[in-house]
Structure formats: structure tokens, C-alpha cells
Amino acid sequence: MSIEELENFNIDAKMKELVNHYAPKLGFDQDAIDVFFDVRSTIDTILEKRDARTKAREWDHVGVKVENGKVILPKDFEEIVFEIVKDNQLYSFFLPEDLGGMGFGNLFQGPITETLARHDISLQIMVMISLSVIEALVQYYKPHFDQTLMEFAEGKRLGYVAFSEPGAGSNLEAVKSTSELVGDEYVLNGTKVWISNGGYANTGLFLAQNIVNGKQEGTNVLLVTDLDGITPLRVEEKSGLHVSPTAQLQFENVTVPKENLIAEPGNGYRKVLERLMGMRVGVSFQGIAAAKRLFQEAFSYAKTREQFKRPIIEFPIIKQKLVEMMRTIPRMEEYGFLAGYTLDRYNKGWIPTDVNAGGKEGPEKQAASMVPGAVRGGLAHHYVSSAKLYTSEVVNQIAYDATQIFGGNGFVAEYEVNKIMRDVRVLAIYEGTSEIHDQILQRTKQATAMIPNFKRLYSTFDGSTVYERIMFERFPDVKELI
Ligand SMILES: Cc1cc2nc3c(=O)[nH]c(=O)nc-3n(C[C@H](O)[C@H](O)[C@H](O)COP(=O)(O)OP(=O)(O)OC[C@H]3O[C@@H](n4cnc5c(N)ncnc54)[C@H](O)[C@@H]3O)c2cc1C
């Protein structure tokens, strides 16, 4: 492959193709697709105008502080977030049409938030998590949630998700936090760790044991709409994502109205968490965004850095790394888009028969009873876990190569590839580790077997990239599954 072919790689071509392919299948018309592209370009303009990418490297040094129980972020970081969510009312597009929204879901969430992640993944996290809170309120809708949803749309709210605890990471059912109905209110207590946006965002989901007459009866997920009774004990010092607050939060007798319960009592983990997969799609797009930036940076460095009197791109072993990146990025996008699409279909109660599985095309609502819910859920889990595992593992290999192309400079914090390398390491850890997604894929094998003519996205890996080969060596069973 020639350097010209690398030069001609249109980094957004696949995204455009996939949006136009999947959006009509979800019932979005051309106007809605145009709105999607407008939203994306508005965000991009804001970020370019404010030079967010350059600032992100400054934020990387400054980080986050806790002062007098308040989480303090860099001022210009906050300004960008509020310009996007308040001045431009980003979240309004994700509200149902009944509430004046456009009904955007995960298919659009991924590529919209990808524009943020291309400048800074911390910025994407600050904006993206709210979409997961909104998704929970929409999926388990009751009129009581209208006010909170409208306040999200107006940019008065930012979201966090408080699930993990010191003893409950991968195994969230083991949380020790409690929620107990006392009169008309739930009383919440417990300590949460690693909470992104924690102590800063004002609207969260809280996972706790459901305590009835002193006994544990399943788990609850509750909506918490203010910060009273919540203390940020500390924010973690991390190897990457320095400006994304990852907080330890203490909840002390926090009270919420009983209507703030999402779904039925005792069903929190099994019902709500099992469905709350939007953030996994968002993380997949963090990986896609990072891979694109790593390619762009490494390519331009390789063309300009000279050694032995030649630009280093002329060394075949360097050029080949860029070729592998270029071939892998569109495949990452195929996984990411298919995950968003399948999840949206599942959330709508539609049968995803057209997902590479033969059957009828089109967005018509079919009788959910034709395919058992477990199979539909299984398929959504299948594609979401495939995307999360694939993109997060592969982007770490791409980061390794991009750093290598930068030589010594790749190890210097001020270079963007170095920052991205540090930022992406956690993509394979949060929102379910790769090992956990590997296990989910084993479980969903049964569901995919029940879909007639089910085909995997890539049924053969003849053209696999070096990154895929590394991934499949590390997760051997996955080769047969995704
Ligand atoms: C920057 C950051 C932001 C985060 N944001 C949030 C947030 O906003 N909200 C929130 O609730 N949480 C958040 N988390 C927590 C995150 O989701 C957990 O760290 C993650 O789920 C893993 O849990 P753990 O760290 O306890 O690891 P553990 O569960 O202790 O796992 C340790 C190792 O064992 C492996 N392992 C565990 N169980 C199995 C198994 N059954 N089979 C095979 N291997 C296994 C894991 O894959 C991992 O390699 C965040 C974490 C970080 C680092």
C-alpha cells in the first residue's frame, strides 16, 4: 500500500455510511439524519473554536481538585461542557418525541459523543454519562421523571452512575449500600468508589440492596436528583483521564421520593443494570475516536520525522503499522454502530431479525412474543459486548504502535499520543472488564444460536489485522463468538 493511499484515507467515510445505513432501519427519516449531522458539526465547531484539543493537554496537567467538599474542574473545561449541554441543549435530542425530543438513542449517541472524545475522552465522559441516566428514565418511564428529563434537556443537569464499591466491581450484585423505604421516601446509605463525574454532576443513579424489615430483598436502582447528604471523600489520582473526576462518594441518609425507584423494588441489578448498556456503546466510541486521533498523529509524525536522511514513513515496518491502523478503524466502527443499533431495537421491543441474521428488513414493530425476550436481550448483549471488547482491546494495541512511531517523544507527557495512550488503558477495564465481556459472549452464544441464519459480523478473519490477531490470542474463545 502506498503513502498516497494512507493520505487518502477518509476517516469519517465509514461513519457516514453506517449512519445512513442503520438510521432508517430505526425509523429515522432524512430530516432526523440531517439533524444528527448538524448536532455533530455544531459540537465540532465549538471544540475547534475553543481549541479544546490543545487545552486538553493543559487540563491533563492541572487535573481535578476537591476543595471544601466541592469538586473543582478547570474553568474552560466547564465552559465547553455548558456550551454544549446548556446553550445548545444537546440532551433535548435524546428525549422522547412526546417530551419535545427527537428520540435519539444509542445509534446516534456513539458518533455524537465521539466528536468530544476526539478532542478529549474526559470531556466525552462528562457529557456522555447523562445520556445513560436519561436512557434509564426513558426505558423505565413514569410521568414523575418528566421534570428531571426536561431539566436535562435545558442543560440544568449532568449525570453520574454510582454502582461500584470497594468490594463490588465486576460483581455489582455484591454491593453493600442500602436503600430502605421509610414512609414515602427511600433512605440511601453507603460508600461508592470510582464514580465518574461524582461529586460534580447533580443527578445520579444509585445501586443498593433493597432492605425490607431488616432483610435484603434484591437490589434497587434509584434516581438521586441533588447533592444533599453526598460527600466526595476524594478524587483518585489516575494514570490517565486526569480531568475526569473519579470520586469516592459517601451517601449518608440521602432521601429520595419513593417514585424515584427505577423499575420495581428488588429488580435493580437484574432488570435495570442488565439493560443499561448505552455507556458500553459510548466507551466503544471512545476507542474509535482515540484510534482515529492516534492514526492521524502518528501518520503526520511519520511523514515529518527524519532519520537516516529519510522520513521514517519510508521504513516499511513503520508504514505497515499505519496500514494496520487504517484497516482496523472502519472495523471498529462496524462493531460500534451495530451495537448501538441492536441496543436501540431491543429498547424499542423490536426483533432485530435484520441484524446480519437474515429475515425481514425495516423498522416495523413486530410482535415481541415471536422471539423470546431473553433472545432479543441476548442479541443486544452479544453485539454490545463484542463492540466493547473489540474496540477497547484493539485501541490499546493501536496506542502501543502510535507511541512506538513517536519514539522517545511518545513517552513524553506533552505529546497527544502519550496522553491518549494513558487515557485508553482504562477502556478495557471500566464498563465491564474485557474478561467480563468475554464471559457475556459465552452466555449469549445460546441466544445467537436461536436466531435463524445468524451470521457474525465477520464470520471469517482471513483479512484480520495484527491487532485482531493479538486480541484473539489473548481471548481465544472470542474468535468463534464475535
Ligand atoms: C476511571 C474509572 C472510572 C470509573 N467510573 C465508574 C462509574 O462512573 N461508575 C461506577 O459504578 N464504576 C465506575 N468505575 C468502576 C469500574 O466499572 C470497575 O473498576 C470495573 O467494573 C472493574 O471492577 P474492579 O476494579 O473491582 O475489578 P475486579 O472486579 O476486582 O477485577 C479484577 C480483575 O479480575 C478479573 N475478573 C473479575 N471477575 C472475573 C471473572 N468472573 N472471571 C474472570 N475474570 C474476572 C477482572 O477482569 C480484572 O482483570 C470506574 C473505574 C475507573 C478506573
The ligand as a Tripos MOL2 file, in Angstrom:
@<TRIPOS>MOLECULE
LIG
   53    58     1     0     0
SMALL
NO_CHARGES

@<TRIPOS>ATOM
      1 C1        -11.5190    5.7490   35.6130 C.3       1 LIG1
      2 C2        -12.6260    4.8760   36.1190 C.ar      1 LIG1
      3 C3        -13.9310    5.3330   36.0440 C.ar      1 LIG1
      4 C4        -14.9730    4.5550   36.5380 C.ar      1 LIG1
      5 N1        -16.2520    5.0470   36.5120 N.ar      1 LIG1
      6 C5        -17.2460    4.3630   37.1560 C.ar      1 LIG1
      7 C6        -18.5420    4.9430   37.3010 C.ar      1 LIG1
      8 O1        -18.8160    6.0570   36.8110 O.2       1 LIG1
      9 N2        -19.4800    4.2700   37.9870 N.ar      1 LIG1
     10 C7        -19.2260    3.0500   38.5480 C.ar      1 LIG1
     11 O2        -20.1300    2.4980   39.1750 O.2       1 LIG1
     12 N3        -17.9960    2.4640   38.4170 N.ar      1 LIG1
     13 C8        -17.0040    3.0920   37.7400 C.ar      1 LIG1
     14 N4        -15.7480    2.5250   37.6270 N.ar      1 LIG1
     15 C9        -15.5010    1.1990   38.1930 C.3       1 LIG1
     16 C10       -15.2890    0.1350   37.1220 C.3       1 LIG1
     17 O3        -16.5030   -0.1460   36.4970 O.3       1 LIG1
     18 C11       -14.6390   -1.0960   37.7920 C.3       1 LIG1
     19 O4        -13.3100   -0.7490   38.0800 O.3       1 LIG1
     20 C12       -14.6870   -2.3100   36.9010 C.3       1 LIG1
     21 O5        -16.0050   -2.7670   36.7650 O.3       1 LIG1
     22 C13       -13.8440   -3.4700   37.4480 C.3       1 LIG1
     23 O6        -14.1010   -3.6950   38.7910 O.3       1 LIG1
     24 P1        -12.8670   -3.8220   39.8290 P.3       1 LIG1
     25 O7        -11.9790   -2.6570   39.5950 O.co2     1 LIG1
     26 O8        -13.4140   -4.0270   41.1730 O.co2     1 LIG1
     27 O9        -12.0770   -5.1040   39.3630 O.3       1 LIG1
     28 P2        -12.3420   -6.5960   39.8470 P.3       1 LIG1
     29 O10       -13.7740   -6.9380   39.6730 O.co2     1 LIG1
     30 O11       -11.7470   -6.7710   41.2030 O.co2     1 LIG1
     31 O12       -11.4890   -7.4190   38.7870 O.3       1 LIG1
     32 C14       -10.0650   -7.5850   38.8940 C.3       1 LIG1
     33 C15        -9.6220   -8.4960   37.7460 C.3       1 LIG1
     34 O13       -10.2810   -9.7670   37.8520 O.3       1 LIG1
     35 C16       -10.9900  -10.0500   36.6570 C.3       1 LIG1
     36 N5        -12.2290  -10.7560   36.9890 N.ar      1 LIG1
     37 C17       -13.1950  -10.3870   37.8880 C.ar      1 LIG1
     38 N6        -14.1910  -11.2810   37.8720 N.ar      1 LIG1
     39 C18       -13.8620  -12.2250   36.9550 C.ar      1 LIG1
     40 C19       -14.4820  -13.3910   36.4660 C.ar      1 LIG1
     41 N7        -15.6800  -13.7870   36.9110 N.pl3     1 LIG1
     42 N8        -13.8420  -14.1170   35.5140 N.ar      1 LIG1
     43 C20       -12.6530  -13.7240   35.0140 C.ar      1 LIG1
     44 N9        -12.0070  -12.6180   35.4270 N.ar      1 LIG1
     45 C21       -12.6090  -11.8810   36.3940 C.ar      1 LIG1
     46 C22       -11.2610   -8.6990   36.0200 C.3       1 LIG1
     47 O14       -11.4870   -8.8260   34.6300 O.3       1 LIG1
     48 C23        -9.9890   -7.9530   36.3630 C.3       1 LIG1
     49 O15        -8.9980   -8.3020   35.4250 O.3       1 LIG1
     50 C24       -14.7010    3.2700   37.0940 C.ar      1 LIG1
     51 C25       -13.3790    2.8130   37.1400 C.ar      1 LIG1
     52 C26       -12.3460    3.6010   36.6670 C.ar      1 LIG1
     53 C27       -10.9470    3.0800   36.7830 C.3       1 LIG1
@<TRIPOS>BOND
     1     1     2 1
     2     2     3 ar
     3     2    52 ar
     4     3     4 ar
     5     4     5 ar
     6     4    50 ar
     7     5     6 ar
     8     6     7 ar
     9     6    13 1
    10     7     8 2
    11     7     9 ar
    12     9    10 ar
    13    10    11 2
    14    10    12 ar
    15    12    13 ar
    16    13    14 ar
    17    14    15 1
    18    14    50 ar
    19    15    16 1
    20    16    17 1
    21    16    18 1
    22    18    19 1
    23    18    20 1
    24    20    21 1
    25    20    22 1
    26    22    23 1
    27    23    24 1
    28    24    25 2
    29    24    26 1
    30    24    27 1
    31    27    28 1
    32    28    29 2
    33    28    30 1
    34    28    31 1
    35    31    32 1
    36    32    33 1
    37    33    34 1
    38    33    48 1
    39    34    35 1
    40    35    36 1
    41    35    46 1
    42    36    37 ar
    43    36    45 ar
    44    37    38 ar
    45    38    39 ar
    46    39    40 ar
    47    39    45 ar
    48    40    41 1
    49    40    42 ar
    50    42    43 ar
    51    43    44 ar
    52    44    45 ar
    53    46    47 1
    54    46    48 1
    55    48    49 1
    56    50    51 ar
    57    51    52 ar
    58    52    53 1
@<TRIPOS>SUBSTRUCTURE
     1 LIG1         1 GROUP 0 **** ****
